[in-house]
């Protein structure tokens, strides 16, 4: 697909439906993805979970100064997907 527009992406969405468990190499890949997203000056939108690879990517991106937005439906908050705190940039 050829790029014919001068518009560039400003946001990227990641969603990993995967808990890395025994696959520790996925941790490094997720961290690398976060670094690439920041290098390209993109902001992240992710599934909002406090667990798994999506959260790892969000932490890498946030700590390196890009914006992060986690979205999670209220209906599944009681399942323990969120810790009840938000990232803050002080």
C-alpha atoms as one frame of an Amber mdcrd trajectory, in Angstrom:
protein
   0.000   0.000   0.000   1.609   3.243  -1.128   1.462   6.250   1.156  -0.186
   9.024  -0.807  -1.091  11.290   2.095   1.169  13.704   3.946  -0.656  12.915
   7.199   1.243  10.890   9.756  -0.005   8.836  12.647   0.146  10.521  16.042
  -1.340   7.725  18.122  -0.957   3.979  18.107  -3.083   1.375  19.841  -1.700
  -1.854  21.247  -3.654  -4.680  22.758  -2.017  -7.900  23.848  -4.456 -10.537
  24.992  -1.532 -12.449  26.433   0.024 -12.902  29.829   3.687 -13.580  29.176
   4.039 -16.299  31.832   6.843 -18.634  30.784   7.654 -16.688  27.617  10.131
 -14.244  29.148  11.505 -13.223  25.729   8.202 -11.416  25.113   9.095  -8.998
  27.911  12.095  -7.722  25.951  10.080  -7.473  22.732   7.369  -5.451  24.503
   9.969  -3.092  25.999  11.603  -2.680  22.587   8.219  -1.882  21.047   7.687
   0.810  23.674  11.050   2.385  22.888  10.314   2.403  19.142   6.936   4.042
  19.726   8.609   6.815  21.740  11.391   7.253  19.156   8.723   7.808  16.506
   7.055  10.404  18.736   3.776   8.517  18.953   1.301   8.416  21.826  -0.160
   5.149  23.105  -3.721   3.968  23.555  -3.948   0.556  25.189  -6.363  -1.840
  26.834  -5.934  -0.344  30.313  -5.009  -3.508  32.179  -2.595  -3.569  35.099
  -1.265  -6.902  33.864   0.530  -8.352  30.914   2.466  -7.017  27.995   0.199
  -4.071  27.186   0.900  -2.655  30.640   4.632  -3.185  30.188   4.588  -1.304
  26.876   2.582   1.514  28.499   5.068   1.879  31.360   8.049   2.066  29.011
   6.327   4.701  26.894   5.134   6.765  29.856   8.489   6.780  31.641  10.137
   7.983  28.433   7.792  10.967  28.209   5.074  10.083  25.699   1.378  10.241
  26.484  -0.480   7.079  27.470  -4.224   6.484  27.573  -5.545   3.248  29.085
  -9.138   2.373  28.303 -11.074  -0.298  30.164 -14.846  -0.808  30.451 -16.300
  -0.214  33.938 -18.009  -3.603  33.766 -14.704  -5.471  34.025 -12.996  -3.246
  36.597 -14.212  -5.450  39.492 -12.332  -8.396  37.951  -9.065  -6.917  39.181
  -7.811  -5.595  35.875  -7.007  -2.218  37.395  -5.218  -1.422  40.605  -7.198
   1.760  41.129  -4.312   4.127  40.507  -3.282   6.136  37.506   0.129   6.968
  36.153   1.112  10.493  37.056   3.835  12.594  35.551   5.136  14.833  38.357
